[in-house]
Amino acid sequence: GAVVSQHPSRVICKSGTSVKIECRSLDFQATTMFWYRQFPKKSLMLMATSNEGSKATYEQGVEKDKFLINHASLTLSTLTVTSAHPEDSSFYICSARGIGGGLGSTDTQYFGPGTRLTVL
Amino acid sequence: KQEVTQIPAALSVPEGENLVLNCSFTDSAIYNLQWFRQDPGKGLTSLLLIQSSQREQTSGRLNASLDKSSGRSTLYIAASQPGDSATYLCAVKNTGTASKLTFGTGTRLQVTL
């Protein structure tokens, strides 16, 4: 239980294009989703916190106009990397926090499998 | 600002050995601490979660301890197996930070035959 999926798992795009990554909680509702970025052999850095029906909260240093986050439903959040450049190449991981009661504990973030973005 | 450090950064042990991974954090006002496993190119798998009021948690061959006052946690792996090879991350959730997790730098473990 408490499964989070991401799509796509890998994407290669040309510089200047935009890429959308989806994060879905498959068997629980998530009021809050988180987007992380991970560089090779580095730890996860929180980019933004996304709450259903409201604007995302971005961490310091993260450009909100470049990394657009939409959390339109309790099971789906999307991250769009706009006008991607090679330095945006990274591993992007989302996580979801449940609303309690049964699956999807409010105490725990459930992580997706990640999306490898390569910008040529 | 919470900072989380893990030592060692990399570790190689022969199969069957018991081992300890270390995690330290600078701000002791934590809500909980969690240990994760990450396989290469994959997402995170939660291993153990310790609430701030707890001293340890156990799951199979894994045992995690927490000493909040000293800002330390350890992950003990008994009778290591090649399948335990992965990167292990600890993450801290501070009180009053709306579920934000601060991750450590990770320990890359290799268990050899």
Interface residues (C-beta under 8 A of the other chain):
Chain A: Q6 T32 F34 K41 K42 S43 L44 M45 L46 T49 F91 I93 S95 R97 D107 T108 Q109 Y110 F111 G112 P113 G114 R116
Chain B: N32 Q34 F36 G41 K42 G43 L44 T45 S46 L49 Q51 L89 A91 A98 S99 K100 L101 T102 F103 G104 T105 G106 R108
